[in-house]
Amino acid sequence: MGILIILLVGVLVGWLASALVGGGGGLIFDMAAGIVGALIAGWLFGGGASFLSGNITVTSIALSVVGAVILLLIVSLIRRASLR
């Protein structure tokens, strides 16, 4: 049951980050962005900062959204660079 909750929260985090940055890639992309964003948040803000550690709080979700926004901005920069 825990993995299902992580996937659902990952979708929520990825969707919020996509809404903030603009664009979106669908359900799977949002889920991946949310989970990788949580990993980035855990790395930047300490291991307990992401919802992947099992602490699903407003703070962990907010920090995971920040991580996902960072990820989406980096992906956007890479896409722009490859178009040139």
Residue frames as qw, qx, qy, qz and C-alpha x, y, z in Angstrom:
[[0.000, 0.885, 0.466, 0.000, 0.00, 0.00, 0.00],
 [0.362, -0.725, 0.068, 0.582, 2.90, 2.35, 0.69],
 [0.368, -0.071, 0.555, 0.742, 4.16, 2.31, -2.90],
 [0.118, 0.661, 0.652, 0.351, 0.71, 3.27, -4.18],
 [0.220, -0.911, -0.247, 0.248, 0.63, 6.28, -1.87],
 [0.415, -0.496, 0.326, 0.689, 4.13, 7.31, -3.00],
 [0.303, 0.243, 0.661, 0.642, 3.05, 7.08, -6.64],
 [0.016, -0.817, -0.554, -0.158, -0.10, 9.11, -5.99],
 [0.309, -0.853, -0.040, 0.419, 1.79, 11.79, -4.11],
 [0.456, -0.219, 0.493, 0.707, 4.40, 11.74, -6.89],
 [0.217, 0.558, 0.632, 0.492, 1.67, 12.47, -9.44],
 [0.175, -0.920, -0.342, 0.080, 0.37, 15.33, -7.28],
 [0.431, -0.671, 0.188, 0.573, 3.85, 16.83, -6.81],
 [0.413, 0.020, 0.593, 0.691, 4.69, 16.48, -10.51],
 [0.124, 0.725, 0.597, 0.321, 1.38, 18.01, -11.54],
 [0.249, -0.915, -0.173, 0.265, 1.89, 20.98, -9.22],
 [0.443, -0.481, 0.370, 0.660, 5.42, 21.51, -10.53],
 [0.339, 0.299, 0.659, 0.600, 4.23, 21.28, -14.15],
 [0.005, -0.868, -0.484, -0.108, 1.52, 23.83, -13.40],
 [0.340, -0.838, 0.025, 0.427, 4.08, 26.21, -11.90],
 [0.397, -0.357, 0.527, 0.661, 6.68, 25.85, -14.66],
 [0.543, 0.526, -0.142, -0.639, 4.25, 25.51, -17.53],
 [0.522, 0.330, -0.725, -0.303, 3.58, 22.66, -19.86],
 [0.714, -0.229, 0.561, -0.351, 3.18, 19.09, -18.86],
 [0.231, 0.377, -0.837, -0.323, 3.89, 15.68, -20.16],
 [0.745, -0.154, -0.518, -0.390, 1.00, 13.58, -18.95],
 [0.811, -0.533, 0.013, -0.242, 0.45, 11.28, -16.02],
 [0.930, -0.055, -0.085, 0.354, 3.64, 9.20, -16.28],
 [0.441, 0.512, -0.146, 0.722, 5.84, 12.27, -16.85],
 [0.352, -0.716, 0.107, -0.593, 4.27, 14.05, -13.87],
 [0.904, -0.425, -0.018, -0.045, 4.73, 10.99, -11.66],
 [0.826, 0.138, -0.108, 0.536, 8.39, 10.65, -12.68],
 [0.181, 0.633, -0.124, 0.742, 8.98, 14.38, -12.19],
 [0.584, -0.684, 0.040, -0.437, 7.38, 14.22, -8.74],
 [0.941, -0.302, -0.022, 0.151, 9.42, 11.24, -7.59],
 [0.685, 0.274, -0.083, 0.670, 12.71, 12.58, -8.98],
 [0.073, -0.733, 0.047, -0.675, 11.82, 15.97, -7.51],
 [0.761, -0.623, 0.009, -0.182, 11.44, 14.29, -4.13],
 [0.891, -0.055, -0.042, 0.449, 14.89, 12.76, -4.53],
 [0.369, 0.543, -0.053, 0.752, 16.31, 16.18, -5.39],
 [0.407, -0.753, 0.018, -0.517, 14.56, 17.70, -2.36],
 [0.897, -0.432, -0.034, 0.082, 15.96, 14.97, -0.14],
 [0.759, 0.168, -0.042, 0.628, 19.44, 15.64, -1.48],
 [0.167, 0.611, -0.014, 0.774, 19.18, 19.44, -1.19],
 [0.413, -0.619, 0.109, -0.660, 17.31, 19.75, 2.09],
 [0.266, -0.343, 0.818, -0.378, 18.25, 16.56, 3.93],
 [0.141, -0.024, -0.970, -0.197, 16.94, 13.01, 3.74],
 [0.059, 0.449, 0.806, -0.380, 13.78, 13.64, 5.74],
 [0.171, 0.386, -0.013, -0.906, 12.68, 16.51, 3.52],
 [0.387, 0.101, -0.630, -0.666, 11.04, 14.40, 0.83],
 [0.791, -0.111, 0.155, -0.581, 7.87, 12.36, 1.05],
 [0.770, 0.270, -0.575, -0.062, 9.87, 9.29, -0.03],
 [0.144, 0.327, -0.773, 0.524, 11.19, 8.99, 3.52],
 [0.315, -0.393, -0.862, 0.051, 7.68, 8.10, 4.67],
 [0.085, -0.494, -0.430, 0.750, 6.86, 11.46, 6.21],
 [0.124, 0.517, 0.572, 0.624, 4.05, 12.78, 4.04],
 [0.158, -0.666, -0.399, 0.610, 3.54, 16.28, 5.40],
 [0.324, 0.924, 0.197, -0.052, 2.74, 19.62, 3.82],
 [0.188, -0.840, 0.423, 0.284, 6.40, 20.60, 4.23],
 [0.531, -0.199, 0.753, 0.335, 7.72, 17.44, 2.55],
 [0.527, 0.612, 0.570, 0.154, 5.29, 17.88, -0.35],
 [0.140, 0.979, 0.002, -0.146, 6.21, 21.57, -0.72],
 [0.298, -0.686, 0.579, 0.325, 9.94, 20.80, -0.73],
 [0.585, 0.109, 0.755, 0.275, 9.37, 17.99, -3.23],
 [0.429, 0.834, 0.347, 0.011, 7.53, 20.45, -5.48],
 [0.057, -0.912, 0.315, 0.255, 10.58, 22.73, -5.26],
 [0.476, -0.343, 0.747, 0.314, 12.78, 19.80, -6.28],
 [0.561, 0.452, 0.673, 0.169, 10.46, 18.93, -9.17],
 [0.261, 0.950, 0.094, -0.141, 10.42, 22.56, -10.35],
 [0.235, -0.729, 0.551, 0.331, 14.23, 22.54, -10.36],
 [0.547, 0.004, 0.794, 0.264, 14.15, 19.32, -12.38],
 [0.484, 0.703, 0.518, 0.051, 11.65, 20.70, -14.90],
 [0.091, 0.953, -0.144, -0.249, 13.66, 23.89, -15.33],
 [0.353, -0.507, 0.705, 0.349, 16.80, 21.86, -16.04],
 [0.543, 0.298, 0.760, 0.196, 14.90, 19.68, -18.54],
 [0.344, 0.889, 0.277, -0.120, 13.56, 22.83, -20.20],
 [0.082, -0.847, 0.404, 0.334, 17.07, 24.27, -20.52],
 [0.456, -0.215, 0.804, 0.315, 18.36, 21.03, -22.04],
 [0.517, 0.570, 0.635, 0.065, 15.49, 20.93, -24.54],
 [0.218, 0.952, 0.026, -0.212, 16.17, 24.53, -25.60],
 [0.237, -0.690, 0.590, 0.346, 19.87, 23.86, -26.00],
 [0.518, 0.021, 0.815, 0.259, 19.23, 20.81, -28.15],
 [0.473, 0.750, 0.459, -0.055, 16.96, 22.80, -30.49],
 [0.050, 0.907, -0.227, -0.351, 19.76, 25.22, -31.37]]
